[in-house]
């Protein structure tokens, strides 16, 4: 026995994918592609009508500019359901708390969970609490599980089954702010002060899109592994080419600066309030308008296109006018950011 | 003085990524390139920038860029990783390291695997962070894995000077610090046909460009000290072509906004005060005389090599791996039978696949159009 779990297995990139594939999927009898939400049939219809998801949160530090572990735990689960084409309805929340954790901090965390749920129109309906001895967990870990009804005819959104050549790729704003805000809070990096996490629920934005547009062919939230991981997962599902224009991908100046200094790639940094939407050629401008008119989409930008050429490659037209691939991030950029 | 309004402020990045200027430069390069040229970018930062911005796709086919021995993680010998692993197993040890070293394969294991098995190995951004760990853990022995060229070595020098000032007894350095010029001499002596060097801009901010004067003088090779933005690199390539065409190889500074002939005297003094040069092993080259930096007189008590004398067996690495040839510029990563099959960033066989500045890692991440 010489194999162990390393922090890389939690990175959301290649290591995580391999772990899920090798250890979990087969044993649990889950079919690929494995998506963040399971789509389940209810009653006799045989048609998927319920979305079901779960996620654990271990962010360090617990409080960071723009949010805290509680807000994150609600937004993250809401977003996993919403990008699957569902309307999030109910959430269960479980807490593992370390002995000696300040009650006031717990109350702050739970208050923001209640606030966020109220704002997003979901109900937290059940939960569980465990306390472990000092040193047996790091302060507090939260797991949230959520469910909601799938919108009719949206079963393919999480699998990209309807993606076609000519479709456009849209993101709803600048990338990398969550990872940088958490890193800055953790290490007291003065030069990233002012960067706020984008942590937020996107079900409102997504509802607006889905209520008025039919040609939404894929959606995914850009969490661990960032845009680079999602583009490569999408490539694996559709077997077509993806072409991205670097100039069109929004990244805020302080985030860009930190990436230059520390050698991070903003395309691989985690977000907690960002999605990629793939929309049909005929409809993408309408989708963009709808996104731009919602507060969570004010920074939306069309970043690229699905192509017939170069199938199985995610290609980037660089700011310098050159061309290269975008590879699935391998290994860890930053641990414990969600 | 009034600063210009926010939108017009010089940002020192975007100006050097101006697509129109870069494409104009590409046109000039194409026009001037009248024969075949091979240029080596010595620094791993240049390798990464060249591929990240897709620069090869902007160059005509008669210009070949090859990577050199300027990625610190890549040139670090397997023996060093083995020693770090031995030290990680010693009682009360905390290993403090830059993240890049974590996944470099040693003979039997890696620091990443040791950490998963329970060793206290902490990733940090500077030697001064390691010093802080030593101060707050007086009953532990903190061993900092100092790695890098003239760019990072001055930071380690400051950490050692502070450790001495604070009379810390639990802070140690396992030094893999190296200096660049002897390695460039080794590349030339290796006999590889190179027309000119894209000289390392960051190293030159410390050493001054004069550290590379010997290359055109003794070996008649073109040299341009170069910045790290795409426009910098394109301009340097054009300057190299002009030098080769005119048959007047010389040392030019393209990266004038950061580099002077004399460099950073304070950093140079700190290096001299703390370190002495020693013969040290480079992956791919073997021992290069006087190319290493180890703690000198007055700093021996911080030298982990001396204090702990970590004993390791003869190091082993995958015999098929061609990291050594890649570092000497003899082969490119895609010529390796392991590349992107048995050797990936997920499970690297050689050091060049690990670091963000490694040629194999860069080729893997950014390889154009397949």
Interface residues (C-beta under 8 A of the other chain):
Chain A: X2 X4 X5 X6 X7 X8 X14 X15 X18 X187 X247 X253 X256 X257 X260 X262 X263 X310 X313 X315 X316 X317 X318 X319 X320 X321 X322 X323 X324 X325 X327 X330 X331 X332
Chain B: X11 X13 X17 X19 X22 X23 X26 X48 X51 X52 X53 X54 X55 X56 X57 X58 X99 X103 X112 X113 X115 X116 X117 X125 X230 X231 X344 X345 X346 X356 X364 X365 X366 X367 X368 X369 X370
